Amino acid sequence: MREKVAQGRKDTVRTRTRLNDLITETIREYESAQHDMRTDGSIIVRIAEFNELFRQHKGTPGSGEAAPNSFYSNRFQTPDGFELRLRFFLNGAGKGKGTHISVFVQMCRTEFDEILPYPFQGICSVHLYDQNTSRSKKEHFTVKFKTNNSSCFQKPQTEFNPENGIAQFVSHEFLFAHTSDSTVGDKPIYMQNNVVFIGAEVKYSSGMPRLFASSGEKNPGPGSKKASGRHDPNAASTGSTAQLLPNEGAMEI
């Protein structure tokens, strides 16, 4: 009996190590594809082997083992010089725990903070991308929220500020009802071949001069039609967008 328990623990450790390596490799592949940090205020993260990562984040009831509950994206910057990253909870956090994917935005400290007009004021848009190539118009799922005057968007005093974002971004039920295995015909597919794409756009609401080139001049990103044009994830989209959440609709962790 003890040998079986010991072997089970070893198997759990090996599985966890493999999935942690997978998370690291996913982020590394994204960084490699981008070459340099994006400076257009947007980012797209490709989450490979989603089902395996999702099961890992849910954990095994009664196992006594703590499941990893989140991972981070690469950093990205707005044209104004603010720097951010995303944090993903595949099994949810707060009100979304166990029912939704949660996505949070986190301000990062930069060498430009002394001249940036904190607190950051703007709108954050989080996208779940439609991968159905047979559709003439993509139906990306989008939720937007306004920033607030909490510590999340003040000038960072440490490497990272507390996070703020959407605890109930998209429900597990909705996502798994729109996979390449479950979707038939001209309907949106949000998971295809076990891959999910989630991205974000962060727009500062001030008229402050930009510190960086526009997105069309550097790293236009996947899906850009031409080098001089700004990449718009909602281009040719039917705009399946949830309503803009007020400040109290966002969650701080």
C-alpha positions, 0 to 999 in steps of 0.5 A, spaced: 500 500 500 505 504 501 509 503 495 502 504 491 502 511 495 509 513 494 509 511 486 502 515 486 506 521 489 512 520 484 507 520 478 504 526 480 510 530 481 512 528 474 506 530 471 506 537 475 514 538 472 512 536 465 506 541 465 510 547 469 515 546 463 510 546 458 507 553 461 515 556 461 515 553 454 509 556 452 511 563 454 518 562 451 515 561 444 511 567 445 517 571 447 521 568 441 515 569 436 515 577 438 522 578 438 522 584 442 517 587 447 511 590 444 510 597 444 503 598 441 499 596 448 497 589 446 499 582 447 496 575 444 498 569 448 497 562 445 495 557 450 497 550 448 495 543 450 489 547 454 485 541 456 492 539 460 493 545 463 486 546 465 486 539 469 492 541 472 489 548 475 483 544 477 487 539 481 485 533 484 480 533 490 483 529 496 490 529 493 492 534 498 497 536 493 496 544 492 495 545 484 498 551 481 493 556 480 496 561 475 501 563 470 503 570 467 504 573 460 510 576 457 511 584 459 508 589 454 508 596 453 503 602 451 505 607 446 505 612 452 511 608 456 506 604 461 508 597 462 504 591 463 503 584 463 497 579 464 495 573 469 491 568 467 487 563 472 484 558 468 480 555 473 478 562 476 479 566 482 475 570 486 467 570 484 470 566 478 473 560 482 471 554 479 466 556 473 470 561 469 477 563 466 480 569 470 484 574 467 488 580 470 492 586 468 498 588 472 502 594 472 510 593 472 515 598 474 519 601 468 525 606 468 520 611 465 516 612 471 518 618 474 515 622 467 509 618 466 502 621 469 500 616 474 495 613 476 494 610 469 487 612 466 484 608 461 480 602 458 483 595 458 480 590 453 481 582 454 479 578 448 478 571 446 479 569 439 475 566 434 479 561 430 474 558 425 477 559 419 471 558 415 467 564 417 468 570 413 467 575 419 470 573 426 466 573 432 472 574 438 469 575 445 471 581 448 470 584 455 472 591 457 473 595 464 475 601 466 481 602 470 480 606 477 484 609 482 486 603 486 493 602 488 493 597 482 494 603 477 498 608 481 506 608 480 509 602 482 513 602 488 516 595 487 517 591 481 509 589 480 503 592 483 497 588 485 493 586 479 486 588 477 481 585 472 476 580 470 474 574 475 469 572 470 472 573 463 469 567 460 465 561 463 468 554 462 461 552 460 461 557 454 468 555 452 468 548 452 461 549 448 465 552 442 471 548 441 473 545 434 470 538 437 463 541 439 462 546 434 458 545 427 457 549 421 459 557 421 459 558 429 465 561 433 471 556 435 474 559 441 479 552 442 481 549 436 486 543 436 487 544 444 489 551 443 486 557 446 488 564 444 487 570 449 489 577 448 489 584 451 489 591 449 490 597 454 489 604 451 491 610 455 486 616 455 490 622 456 493 625 450 500 625 452 506 624 447 508 617 445 515 615 447 515 609 442 513 608 435 506 606 433 504 599 432 505 599 425 512 601 425 514 596 430 512 589 431 505 589 428 504 583 430 500 577 428 494 578 423 496 585 421 494 587 414 500 591 412 506 594 416 503 601 416 497 599 419 495 598 426 493 591 428 486 591 430 484 584 433 476 586 432 477 587 425 472 584 420 469 582 427 461 581 428 463 584 435 461 579 440 463 584 446 460 584 453 458 591 456 463 595 459 464 594 466 465 599 471 470 600 476 466 596 481 466 590 476 473 589 476 476 585 481 483 586 485 487 581 488 
